[in-house]
Amino acid sequence: MLGQEPVIVQVIITELSNRPKATPRPGADRIHIYDTGLQVLAALLAVGFVLTLLVRPNIG
């Protein structure tokens, strides 16, 4: 799976932004289409940071 991260990110953003594009609410602003995808990616980044801290050996 090494090297597949950019593809996974593109899939997440595309799939999560296609839903609001397909069925926009009446009067909805299109500026918020990517909000959910970015929140998911931020959560994944936070989980990765925590997992890195748990796996990294304690030096000292």
N, CA, C and O of each residue as an XYZ file, in Angstrom:
240
protein
N       0.816     -1.188      0.000
C       0.000      0.000      0.000
C       0.865      1.259      0.000
O       0.343      2.365     -0.139
N       2.119      1.109      0.147
C       3.015      2.251      0.147
C       2.971      2.932     -1.216
O       3.097      2.276     -2.251
N       2.794      4.226     -1.209
C       2.728      4.974     -2.452
C       1.315      5.177     -2.968
O       1.131      5.844     -3.986
N       0.310      4.624     -2.301
C      -1.074      4.754     -2.740
C      -1.806      5.890     -2.032
O      -2.980      6.127     -2.319
N      -1.146      6.599     -1.115
C      -1.817      7.618     -0.315
C      -2.457      8.712     -1.160
O      -3.610      9.059     -0.906
N      -1.761      9.281     -2.162
C      -2.406     10.337     -2.948
C      -3.664      9.857     -3.663
O      -4.622     10.618     -3.802
N      -3.675      8.617     -4.113
C      -4.848      8.080     -4.795
C      -6.003      7.942     -3.806
O      -7.145      8.246     -4.150
N      -5.727      7.494     -2.603
C      -6.764      7.328     -1.589
C      -7.356      8.689     -1.215
O      -8.569      8.812     -1.047
N      -6.514      9.695     -1.086
C      -6.988     11.036     -0.753
C      -7.904     11.559     -1.853
O      -8.951     12.138     -1.562
N      -7.525     11.363     -3.108
C      -8.349     11.820     -4.225
C      -9.691     11.107     -4.245
O     -10.714     11.726     -4.538
N      -9.701      9.820     -3.939
C     -10.956      9.067     -3.910
C     -11.857      9.578     -2.792
O     -13.059      9.747     -2.995
N     -11.292      9.824     -1.624
C     -12.090     10.323     -0.495
C     -12.719     11.665     -0.846
O     -13.923     11.850     -0.667
N     -11.919     12.597     -1.341
C     -12.436     13.919     -1.678
C     -13.480     13.832     -2.783
O     -14.521     14.484     -2.700
N     -13.218     13.032     -3.821
C     -14.148     12.923     -4.938
C     -15.472     12.323     -4.503
O     -16.533     12.854     -4.829
N     -15.419     11.224     -3.772
C     -16.664     10.563     -3.364
C     -17.478     11.417     -2.406
O     -18.702     11.481     -2.525
N     -16.819     12.071     -1.461
C     -17.552     12.876     -0.496
C     -18.059     14.188     -1.094
O     -19.022     14.758     -0.582
N     -17.438     14.673     -2.157
C     -17.920     15.911     -2.774
C     -18.948     15.643     -3.860
O     -19.697     16.549     -4.227
N     -19.008     14.422     -4.386
C     -19.999     14.107     -5.417
C     -21.411     14.070     -4.853
O     -22.364     14.387     -5.564
N     -21.561     13.696     -3.614
C     -22.906     13.623     -3.017
C     -23.596     14.989     -2.988
O     -24.725     15.105     -3.465
N     -22.951     16.028     -2.442
C     -23.629     17.333     -2.468
C     -23.792     17.889     -3.881
O     -24.749     18.615     -4.148
N     -22.870     17.560     -4.790
C     -22.984     18.047     -6.165
C     -24.177     17.415     -6.869
O     -24.846     18.061     -7.675
N     -24.439     16.147     -6.560
C     -25.517     15.427     -7.230
C     -26.887     15.888     -6.759
O     -27.817     15.992     -7.559
N     -27.016     16.162     -5.474
C     -28.318     16.569     -4.928
C     -28.163     17.827     -4.085
O     -28.229     17.765     -2.857
N     -27.957     18.962     -4.734
C     -27.816     20.194     -3.952
C     -29.157     20.612     -3.351
O     -30.209     20.497     -3.980
N     -29.085     21.090     -2.141
C     -30.295     21.600     -1.496
C     -30.675     22.932     -2.141
O     -29.796     23.674     -2.581
N     -31.943     23.237     -2.202
C     -32.355     24.526     -2.775
C     -31.766     25.687     -1.977
O     -31.920     25.761     -0.758
N     -31.105     26.568     -2.668
C     -30.511     27.728     -2.015
C     -29.198     27.437     -1.305
O     -28.653     28.319     -0.640
N     -28.683     26.230     -1.429
C     -27.434     25.878     -0.747
C     -26.250     26.514     -1.466
O     -26.237     26.625     -2.692
N     -25.275     26.924     -0.697
C     -24.074     27.523     -1.249
C     -23.096     26.416     -1.632
O     -22.870     25.492     -0.852
N     -22.519     26.502     -2.824
C     -21.616     25.448     -3.304
C     -20.236     25.517     -2.654
O     -19.402     24.643     -2.890
N     -19.989     26.526     -1.854
C     -18.677     26.669     -1.237
C     -18.423     25.593     -0.175
O     -17.271     25.325      0.167
N     -19.473     24.984      0.340
C     -19.336     23.999      1.412
C     -19.294     22.558      0.910
O     -19.449     21.631      1.704
N     -19.090     22.353     -0.377
C     -19.083     21.003     -0.951
C     -17.957     20.159     -0.354
O     -18.153     18.968     -0.109
N     -16.796     20.742     -0.117
C     -15.630     19.976      0.309
C     -15.464     19.901      1.824
O     -14.490     19.315      2.296
N     -16.374     20.469      2.593
C     -16.234     20.494      4.048
C     -16.123     19.102      4.654
O     -15.221     18.846      5.451
N     -17.023     18.204      4.288
C     -17.021     16.858      4.872
C     -15.742     16.105      4.531
O     -15.146     15.463      5.396
N     -15.327     16.183      3.288
C     -14.096     15.493      2.886
C     -12.877     15.993      3.631
O     -12.022     15.203      4.033
N     -12.793     17.297      3.817
C     -11.658     17.856      4.543
C     -11.703     17.496      6.018
O     -10.657     17.305      6.639
N     -12.894     17.401      6.586
C     -13.004     16.975      7.983
C     -12.578     15.518      8.148
O     -11.934     15.168      9.137
N     -12.934     14.670      7.188
C     -12.518     13.266      7.227
C     -11.005     13.164      7.115
O     -10.378     12.398      7.847
N     -10.413     13.930      6.203
C      -8.956     13.889      6.047
C      -8.246     14.435      7.285
O      -7.193     13.921      7.662
N      -8.800     15.458      7.920
C      -8.206     15.980      9.159
C      -8.267     14.932     10.262
O      -7.321     14.784     11.035
N      -9.378     14.206     10.334
C      -9.502     13.145     11.339
C      -8.500     12.027     11.069
O      -7.883     11.508     11.999
N      -8.337     11.657      9.806
C      -7.354     10.621      9.463
C      -5.935     11.075      9.800
O      -5.116     10.273     10.251
N      -5.646     12.347      9.584
C      -4.332     12.878      9.932
C      -4.096     12.812     11.434
O      -3.008     12.447     11.881
N      -5.114     13.166     12.213
C      -4.998     13.112     13.673
C      -4.813     11.674     14.161
O      -4.003     11.420     15.052
N      -5.556     10.741     13.585
C      -5.407      9.325     13.950
C      -4.002      8.841     13.602
O      -3.378      8.134     14.393
N      -3.506      9.213     12.437
C      -2.149      8.825     12.043
C      -1.104      9.384     12.980
O      -0.126      8.704     13.293
N      -1.292     10.614     13.434
C      -0.355     11.224     14.380
C      -0.344     10.465     15.698
O       0.722     10.180     16.244
N      -1.512     10.140     16.206
C      -1.598      9.401     17.475
C      -0.977      8.018     17.321
O      -0.233      7.570     18.194
N      -1.275      7.341     16.220
C      -0.704      6.003     16.005
C       0.810      6.063     15.884
O       1.501      5.165     16.364
N       1.337      7.103     15.253
C       2.783      7.272     15.147
C       3.407      7.444     16.524
O       4.471      6.892     16.803
N       2.742      8.209     17.384
C       3.268      8.396     18.741
C       3.240      7.082     19.532
O       4.125      6.827     20.349
N       2.224      6.254     19.286
C       2.116      4.979     20.010
C       3.137      3.952     19.521
O       3.587      3.113     20.301
N       3.503      4.006     18.254
C       4.399      3.006     17.686
C       5.853      3.380     17.851
O       6.706      2.503     17.983
N       6.153      4.672     17.846
C       7.532      5.132     17.915
C       8.166      4.692     19.221
O       7.551      4.844     20.277
N       9.377      4.152     19.183
C      10.019      3.713     20.419
C      10.373      4.916     21.303
O      10.715      5.996     20.820
N      10.277      4.688     22.590
C      10.588      5.741     23.554
C      12.094      5.765     23.783
O      12.658      4.846     24.377
N      12.729      6.816     23.311
C      14.188      6.935     23.442
C      14.475      7.827     24.637
O      13.965      8.943     24.740
N      15.298      7.315     25.533
C      15.687      8.164     26.662
C      15.586      7.528     27.972
O      15.890      8.155     28.987
